[in-house]
């Protein structure tokens, strides 16, 4: 009969193999249901027998709530940049220079240059022990806890012919499909969109909460194996070996024996890359033999045995017809260029964002101008310049409007912001509709309403603010166009269910400027009911973690408006949750009342965010910096030396995790 330890090990091996087949080979071996059942079985066994914990278990993929600040780690081998070229002539020069320097036969490995964020993975005895970003090339950030959530990166290797210690490098990527979905969600929340998948991948990898990293569905391609005792002299052959160990290696890799073969590869992928699920921006050429690489050597910044050919960004010229100004739900006004339709990167482009007034001025735009248009990150159209030599009988200079295009209210621009916004929140139609759409969205009140519902209800005179949603009756909507009894019943049911949405999500749903999901949660923890929050002054608000002057001013302005206070009273009368639940309140104490804490270092039992919540839940306050008003520094490993010195100077008491947990 199998021991518990053997059962756990068998399950881990089986699930790891299923993961590899699904994520790397794209060949699912079992149904989702069977996978989930076995994973839950493993989770249950690991929870019951914690003595068999293993950081490389498939159950650790989901990402723990525990997050640590990233520490700087020195690379085993410097991560140098490659020399870039944009011409086939320079490729020929590189090839001929290599041929002359070696004076013997050589092979060139051509690979796709994936447009992501570089990563270095260290494996010891077949187990992932460290993941490091490029950083400055000599040192990078240790992001192991986040990389463990990426399912195409093996935590434990297959086979047995890998070296006991080696490094493998590659790119972390965000697939186009995930990137588009993420940007749609950010647009809905009126957050700044990511310009391209590379920026999104890099930002995700540096996120402090590994659960968010896991949700983003990052991908990876590995392209270089380093270390002593590698199985082959050839770079290509070592990558093929790495494929057998469980790594995701590109199928597009090719060994070339002539310059013509190199150019065939480049010209093929310049077109075919547009059908790939991830972003690429060029081709990398490497001499295959490690011995020949050593003979060719390095310059101070890059290897002489490799070069990167960058694809030219596709650019077209088209005429600027007009500029529209769109109003978002928080009142932000965005200029949008209307263009003469033009084919760009496989799709017809008619519009391009101009972002803000500063961009318009820099471009010196006039109506009728011939504009150069590119797709940022291959997907977002943007105007990159103007062909001023082609100007003839052009129209007026494009100027940013000074009044809201929807309601005529004078626009406002804060001194430290690039955007203008309309302050008429309660009387501006696009803002009213946008606010209601935000309120009913899945991450806010999660009210069941299909696309176009808000516009339909608005035109029918049923809603002018979010509180009106709770006055709607079944008979009001069942006879509307495209509505029937079933859809009306579903809507009414979801309205009732929304009354159970917790306080922090209700705060987020109000759409207060700059108050996203995280800030709303912070506010709810610090001010356990809406009355407490409405009475908070600037000093109290800015004492809350992550609440600066800009957010605090926005909150104060929101509650200073009588229309907003009346709106909240109407929502409260409909039994929405405007206070923390009794379960949460039952766990709150006053044992830290009047005490101010600064948190520094890396912790093992809870994340920094969890400790901040514990401090607030027990009546204490958090501060980002040490001052004479600081009572305690909660210190973990690698406490900042500046905070330590200041604590010694001011006589601030430094306490450990265990001392703090005993205290509460």
N, C-alpha and C positions, 0 to 999 in steps of 0.2 A: 504493500500500500504506500502511495506517495506521501511524503511528509508535507507539511504546510509550505516549507521553504521551496520544495520541489514544485509544488502546484503553482506557487507564485512565479518561479523562474520559467516554467513551461508557458504560462499565460503571457509573461512579458515577451518571450521570444516569438510566440505566435502573433501577438498584436503588433509587435515591431515589424514582422514580415508583412502583415496585412497593410500596415502604414506604407511600407516601401513599395509594395505593388500598386497601391492606390495613388500615392502622391508622386512617386518618382517614375515608375513604369507606366502609369495610367492604365493599369490592368487590374481592376477590382477583383478580389478573390472571394469575397463574401458579401452578403447583403448588409446595408447600414444597420438593420435591426440586430443581426447576429454580432456585428462588430460592437455595437453599443452594449449589448448584454454581456459580452465577455469583458469589455472594459469596466463595466460596473462591478462585475464579479471580482476583477483584480483590485479595483478601488476598495471594495469591502474587505478583502483579505489583507490588504496593506494597512487599512485603518485598524483592523483587529490585531495585527501583528506588526507594530511599528518597528520592532527590532530588525525587520528585514527591509527597511527603507533603502531605496537606491535612487540617487538623483537622476540616473539615466532611464528610469522606468517610463514607459509610455504614458502613465498617468500624470507625469509632471509636465506634459505638453500644454495643458490648458492655461498655465500661467497663474502663479499664486498672487494673492492680494499683497503679499509681502514684497516691497520693492526697496532697493538700496540705491544710494547715490553712486554714480559711476566713478571708479577710481582709475587713474592713469597707469598703464602697464607698458613696459618696454617690449618692442617687437623682438622676436628671436632673430629675424632677418629684416633689415630696413625695407619698408614698402615704398619703393621708388616709383616715380611717374614714368610714363612712356613718352617718347618724342612723337608729337602729332604731325600728320601731314594731310593735305587736302587734294593732292595732285598725284596722278599716276606717274608723272615724271620723277617725283621724289621717291616713289616706291621703286622705280627702276634704279635710281641712284643707290638706295639702300641695298638692293639685291646685288648690284655689281660691286659695291664696296665690300659686302660680306664675302662675295666670291673671291675677290682679290686678296682679302685679309686671310682667308682660310687656305686658299690654294689647294682645295680638295673638294670632293663631292659633298653636298649637304642637302638637307631637306628643310623646307619651310612649312611650319604648321600654321594654317589659317583658321581663325576662330572669329565668331561674332563678338563684337564689343558691346556687352550688355550695359544699358544705361541705368545703373542702380547705385547702391552705396557699397563700397569695398568692405570686405570682412576677412579676417584671418582666424582660422579655427585650429586649435591645438588639440591633438589626440594623444593620450597615453594609454598603452595597452588596449587600444580599441575603444576607448571611452572619451567622449568630448569633455575636456576639462576647462577650456577657456575660449572665449570668442572676443576678438579685439577689433575695434574700428581702425581705419587708416590713421586718423589723428594727423600729426605732423610728419608722418613717415617713420619717425623713430619711436614714438610713443602714441598709444591710442587708448580709447575708453574701453574698459572691460564691460561688455554688454551680454555676458554669458546667460544671465537670467532671462533676458528677452529672446536671445537666439534659440534657447531650448524650446520655445513655443513654435518654432518654424518647422513644419512637418517634413519638408524636403531635406532637412539637415539631420543626419542620423545621430542619435545620442550614443548608440553602441554599434560598432561596425559588424559587418558580416564577414565570413571567411576567416582566414588565419594568416595570409601572407603579407600583411601590412607591417611596417616597422613598429617597434615598441614606442617610439616617440617621433611624431612628424607634424608638419603644419600643412594645411591646405587652404588656399585662398580663392576667393570668388566674389560674386556680387549678390547682395540682397535686393530683391526686386518686388515691386507691387504690380501685379498683372493689370492690364488695361481694364478688364471688367470690374475688378475691385476698385481701381482708381476712379472710374466713372461713377460707381455707386457712392463712394466716399465723398466725391465732390458734389453729388446731388444732395446728400445729407447735409453737407456744409452750407450749400446754397440755401436749403430750406431753413437752416438756422441763422442765415445771413452772416455766416462766418466766411473769412477769406478762403477762396478755393486754392488748392494746391496747384502750382503752375504746371507741374509735370510729375510723373510717377517717381522719378529720382528723388525729388524733394520730399514727396510723401513717404517714400521708403526710409529716407534718412531721418525724417522727423519721427516716424513710428518707432524706429530702432532705438531712438534716444528717449522714448516715453518712459516715465518712471513707473507706470503701472503695467506689469507684464500681461495682465488680462486684456488690456486694450491692444497690445501687440498681437496676442493670440487671435483676437477678433478680426484683425486687419488682413489675415490670410496672406502673409508675405511668402514669397517664393525665393528660390536660390538657384544659381548655376555656379559650379566650381570650375576653376580653370588653371590651377597651378599647385603642384605638390612639391614641398620642400622638406629637406631633412637628410640625415645620414641613413644609409642602408635601404635606399629606395630600390624597388625590384629591377628597374631598367635604367639605361642611360638616356633613353628617349623620353622627351616631354609627352609626346602623344601616347606612348605605350604606358607611361605611369598614370596618365589620366584614364586610360582604358582599365587599368588595374583598379583605380579608385572607383570607377563605375561598378566593378564587381564587389567592392567593399560596402556599397550602398549609397554612394554619392550621386547627385544629379549632375551629370556631365552632358553638355550639349551634343546632340546628334549632328550638328552642322559642322563640327570640326573636320578638317581635311588636311592630309599631308600632300604637299606639292613639291614637284621635282624640277619645275621650270617657271620662268616668269610668266609665260602664257597661262599656265595653270592657276597662278596667283590671280591674274587679271580676270580669268573666267569666274573664279570664286567671288571676287569683288563685284563684278557686274551682275552676277546671278542674284546675290543677296541684297544689292542696292534696290532691287524691285521686290523680291520675295519677302524681305523682312517686314513689309507692311502687313503680311498675313500672320505674323507671329503674335502670341498672346501677351508678350512683354515687349518693353521698349529696347531698341538697339540704336546706336549712333555711329557705328563704324565696324571696321575689321581690324583684328590684331594679327600681326605676322611675327612669328618667333622661330628662331633656329631650333631645330628639334633636339639635337644632341647636347647633353649637359657638358660634355668635354669641350665641344666646340664653343658653347656659350662661355665657358671659363676662359678659353683662348681669346675670344673677342673682347671680354671684359666689360667694364662700365665707365661711364663718365660720372661726374659728381652727382648728376640728377637722374640719369636714366641708363638702362643697359644698352650696349651697342648691338646686341643680338636680337632686338625686338623693336618694332615700330607700330604705331596705330594710325590707320587710315580712317579719317572721319568723313562720313557722308555729308555732302552739302545739304544744308537745310533747304527744303523746297520753298521757293519764294516766287510770288507773282506780283504783277502790277495791275491795279484796277482803280477805277475812278470812285472818289468819295461823292455820294449823291446827297446825303443829308446826315444829320446827327439827331438822334432821339435822346431824351432824358427820362430814365425809368426810376420810379420810386419804390423802394423796398419796404418791408413790414416795419422796420425801425425808423423809416424816414430817410435812409441814405439814398442819395440821388446818384445814379450811375449813367455816364454818357455812353451811348452805343452808336457806332458808325454804321450807316446803311451804305452798302457798296454795290457797284455794278456786279452782278453775279459772275463768279470766276471759279474755275476748277482748280483745286489745290489739294494735293495729297489724296486724291481719289474721291473727294466730295466737293460739292458746290458750296462756296462760301458767299454769303450775302451780308453778314453782319460781323462786327468785331468790337470787342469792348475797348473803350478808351480810358477806362479806370477812373481818372480824376482830372481836375483842372490843370494840375502841374504837368501831366503828360501831354495834354492838348497844347499847352504853351510851348513845351520843349519841341514838339513836332512842327509848330507854326502852321497849323492846318488851315486850309481854305476850302470852301465848297468847290467841287470840281477838280480838286487836286488828284494827280495820279499817285497812289499810295502803294508802298511795298508791303505786302501782307505775307506773314509766315504763320505756321502753326506751332505755337509754343508747346514743346513736349509732344509734337506730332498730332495734337488734338485741339488745342485752344487757339482760334484765330487771333492774331494781334497785328496791329500796324506798327512796323519797325522803322519806317522812314517815309519821306516824301521826295518824289522826283521833281525838284524845283525847276530844273531845266526844261521840263515839259509844260510848264505853266503858260497858258494862253487864254485870255478872256476868263480868268477864274472868278469865282464868286466871293462872297464876304468871308472875312476871317471867322473861324469857328470860335465862339466865346461861350464860356460856361454861363448858364442861366443864373439869375439872381432870385427868382421866385419859383415856387413849386409848380411844376407843369400840370399837376392834378387839381390843386386847390388855390393856387395863387399866393400862398403865404410866403413871406420873405424867408430865404434859406439861411441857415446858420452854419458857420464853420468854426470849430474850436481851434485855438492857436496851435495846438500840437497835433492836429489831425489833417489828413490830406482830403478827406471827404466833406461835402456839404450834406446837410440833412434838413428835412422839413419838420419843424417843431409841432405842427398841428396834428397831433396823434389822433385826437377824437373826431376830427372833421375832414380828414384827407382819405378819400375812398380807397386808393391802393394800400394805405397803411391799415385802414380798418379791415379790409379783406385779408391782408397779409397777417395781421394779428390774430384773426379768427382761425385762419389756416394753421398758424403756429400752435394755437391753443388746442385744436382738435387733433394735432399730429400724434403719431404713435408714441414718441418719446415724451410727449407732454401728457395731455388728458386721455389720449387714445380713444377718441370718439369715432365711431364707425360711420364714415362719410366718404363717398367716392369722389373722384376727380370732378370738379365743377360744382360740387355741392354748395360751397360758400357763395359762389357767384349766383347760383339759382336762388338760394334763400335771400340773398341781398336784393336781387331784382324783384323778388316777390314781396319785399318790404318786411320780411320776418326778422331780420337781424341788422343791427347797427353797432353792436359790440358783443363781446363774448357772453355776457350775462343773459342776452336775449336768447341764447341757445336753450336755456333752461325754462323759458316761457313757451317754447314751441310745443304744440299739441299734435297728436296723431292726425287729427282731421285737417290740420294746417298743411300737411305735406303729402299725404297719401294720394292726392289728386294732382300734384305738380307733374310737369312734363318729365318723363323718364323715371317717375316714382310710382310705386305701387304699395299695396298693403304690406308685403313682406319686407321691402326695403325700409319703409316707414317704421315698421315694428322693430327692425334691427337697430335703426337709429335711436329710437326711444329707449331701447334696452341699454345701448351703450351710454346714453346720457345718464341713466341711473347708475351704471357701473362706474362712471367717472367720479361719482361722489365718494368712492372708496380710494381714489388715487391719493398717495401720501403727500403730506405738507410740502416737502422739498420739490416734488414735481409740480405741484400747484403753483409754487413760487416761480419755477422755470416757465410754466405755461403762460404767466402774466405778460411775458415778453418785455420785461424791463431792460432797457438798453444796457448792454455789456454783461447781463446776468445770464450766463449759460448754465448747463446742468451742474458743473462742479461748484460754481459760485453759489448757486441756489442751495446746494447741500450744505455749504459752509454757513450760509446765512441761517438756515433752519436749525443747525446745531447750536449756533451762538445765540439766536433769538428764537426760543422754542414755540412762540405763537406770533401771529401776524400783528397783534397789538404791540407786542414788545418790539418788533421790527419797525413798525411805523413810528414809534417814539424814540428810536435810536438816533443819536446825533452823529456828527462827523467823526468825533473822537472815538466813539464806541464802534462805529462801522469800520474805521481804518485799523482798529486793533484786532479785527478778525483776520485770520490767515487768508492771504491772496486778495484781500480787499484793499485797493489803493484809492487815492483821491478821485481818480476818474470814475471808478465804479461807485464809490460812496456818493459822489455828487449826483450821479445818475439816479441812484436809489432815493436820495433826498428829494430830487426834483420830481420823481414819480409820485411820491406820497404827498408832496406839497400841492399837487393838483387835486382839487375837490372832485373832479370827474372820476379820477382813479379811486379815490376813497369811497365814493358812492358805488362804483362798480364792485369793489371788494365787499361792501355791505350786501349788495344784491347776491353775489356769489355765496357769501356766508349764509344768507337766508335760505339758500338752496342746498345747504348742508355739505358744502365742499369742505375739505380738510384744511383748516388754517391753523393747526397746531400739531406738534409732534404727538405720536400715538402714546397711549398710556404705557405700553410695553417699553418703549424707548425711555419715556420719562421715569419709569420705575427704576431704571438703571442709572439715573443721574443722582449726583450727590453734591454737597457743598464743601467737601473736605479740602478742596484746593482754592476755595473762595479767597479772592484778594491776592493770589499768588501768580506771578508772571514767570513763564518758562521760555527758555531758548533751547531748541533741539539741535544737536550737532553730532555727526558721526554716522556709522553704519550699525544697524541693530539686527538682532537674531530672532527675537520672540514676536515682535510686531513691526510693521512698517512705520516710517516717519509719519505718514498721514494718519495711521491708526493711533499713534501716540498723541498727535495733535487733537484728534477727536476725543480721546480719553481725557486729556487735560480739560477741554471745553465741557465735556460731559460731567466732569467732577468740579465744575465751578471755576477753573483756572483760566488764565489767558496765555495765548501764544505770542511770542515776539520773534522777529527775524534777527534782531541784533542785540548784543549785550550792552546794557547800560546800568546806571545806578539804580534803576527801577526793577532790574531783573532779580528774582529771588533764587531761581535754580537754573542750572544748565543740565539738561538730561543728555548724558554723553554716551555714545556708543564707540565702536572701534574707529580709528582714524579721525578723531575729533579735530576740527580745524585749529591749527596752532594760533591763529589770530584771536579766536574766541577764548582759547585757553589762557593766553597772555592777558587779555582784557579781564577775564574772570579773576585771575590772580591779583591783578592791580586793584580791582574794585571789591575784592573779597566776596565774590559771588560763589555760592556753594555748588560744587559739581557732584551730581549723583548718577549712579549706574541704572541700567534697566531694572535690575532686581530691586534696588532701593526705591525706585519710583513705583513699581507694581506693589510693593509692600505698603507704600505711602497711601495708595488709593484702595 
